[in-house]
Amino acid sequence: MAPRTDPIGVAPNRAIRDLGRGAGGALLFSLPMLMTMELWWLGIYLDRPRLLVLLLVAFPLLVLLSRRIGFEPTRRWRDDVIDACVAAGIAAIVCVTSLTLFGTIARDTALDEALGKIAIQMVPAAIGALLARSQFGARTEDDGQDEEPADTYGGELFLMAVGALFLGFNVAPTEEMMLISYQMTDWHALALLGLSLAIMQGFVFALGFAGGTEISPDEPWWSSFLRLTLPGYVIALGISLFLLWIFGRTDGLGVHGLPLVVVVLAFPASVGAAAARLIL
């Protein structure tokens, strides 16, 4: 007799296993932010339209991430939407439980404040829930369907964007990003930009990390630089600007201060982009 499956075709024991992995991934990826005071404050004071924009951008990203690395291999977009909803639900449970245990959400906490704190933490937690399969799961024969290949050019850039978003999300709300940019000169910014590009290029190509893209001996170094490293850094810059705007860090910055703080945040974001291509 065939094992009973749930509506999306996963045997009950596998569903429980995947939900457990998802909760573990959500906790692992969000714990540093769940214990960061700046994010607690942002949950209270962040403009609700900006928080809504963050959630509206995050959900399609979760759907696309499910297409590549979800709880299970999928072929239908409906299943990816379900996976994204499940990941968001797991993230909400993990965030509510953790923030309550930390005393950040208490019985007398206003509803709007509690929802703000939960919503802002759910984004990295939901990403972690979906990434749990690649981090904790072993690929077995019962995984079923073939996965969509992740080594296409668009797939590489998408994973770089996810890595940049995750690592940038960790540090964008902190005061240190602003402080570092205030201490920097234009020459510091140019040097940091060059270091970011060098790390991205070396991290993936030159240092031979497992998961890195192989380069033909006949291919010049600048080819891979123009094809992936430079576009990846542009993605990191865009993600950094988006996060700084979401968290209100761009308010009041002039034409000189804004590029500096974007370059500062793009440094960890670019490292996250390079690392994502190796581990996801």
Secondary structure by P-SEA (a helix, b strand, c coil): cccccccccccaaaaaaaaaaaaaaaaaacccccccaaaaaaaccccaaaaaaaaaaaaaaaaaaaacccccccccaaaaaaaaaaaaaaaaaaaaaaaaaaccccccccaaaaaaaaaaaaaaaaaaaaacccccccccccccccccccccaaaaaaaaaaaaaaaaaaccccaaaaaaaaaccaaaaaaaaaaaaaaaaaacccccccccccccccccaaaaaaacaaaaaaaaaaaaaaaaaaacccccccaaaaaaaaaaaaaaaaaaaaaaaccc
